[in-house]
Amino acid sequence: AQSVTQPDIHITVSEGASLELRCNYSYGATPYLFWYVQSPGQGLQLLLKYFSGDTLVQGIKGFEAEFKRSQSSFNLRKPSVHWSDAAEYFCALTGNQFYFGTGTSLTVIP
Amino acid sequence: GAGVSQSPRYKVAKRGQDVALRCDPISGHVSLFWYQQALGQGPEFLTYFQNEAQLDKSGLPSDRFFAERPEGSVSTLKIQRTQQEDSAVYLCASSLVGSGPNTGELFFGEGSRLTVL
């Protein structure tokens, strides 16, 4: 079965602090993995994606993610969070279809 | 237009009413997806079109849900005899890739928020 798990429902960080959002997946082969961000009342915007090759991928807005096959993880990171990063973040996997995690809500404290 | 457009943005329906939600994908995008996003949840897959062909409708929750894309561009999601549990944001996404959903980036619309009273 294909699935995506985001263990953290809500995370709060201070502006300027580092950020890591966790994502674990279950898939029988090498997955295609994505991170999307959703601001209130907005559609989902792609941050970055992993198809193959270098396991550390860079995305927009200073985000990066690392694919770790041994841990079935694809965690999202950012060295220094900005107040505008407050949003809902979704990890997604494609197999037969696009499967999304339940999301992690990020609050940024000034 | 430049992005995926959905209408209406907000819809309030009385229980038992039929509703129709429209999606205008990005021009030239072959694949079109519908998702249902309940409050505090991630998007749940409903159905997928490649051009006008509905290749997967396994996510439609009941036979009250129906989607079509007759000319391979605009799509309509219809919900008959709406129930309170249908209240959610319905997201449409399109993708340029026509060979299946497992390689292309999805471009999302802003969604249609349905509230059933």
Interface residues (C-beta under 8 A of the other chain):
Chain A: V4 Q6 Y32 F34 Y36 G41 Q42 G43 L44 Q45 L46 K49 F51 F90 T94 G95 N96 Q97 F98 Y99 F100 G101 T102 G103
Chain B: V4 F33 Y35 G40 Q41 G42 P43 E44 F45 Y48 D56 G59 L91 A93 P101 N102 T103 E105 L106 F107 F108 G109 E110 G111
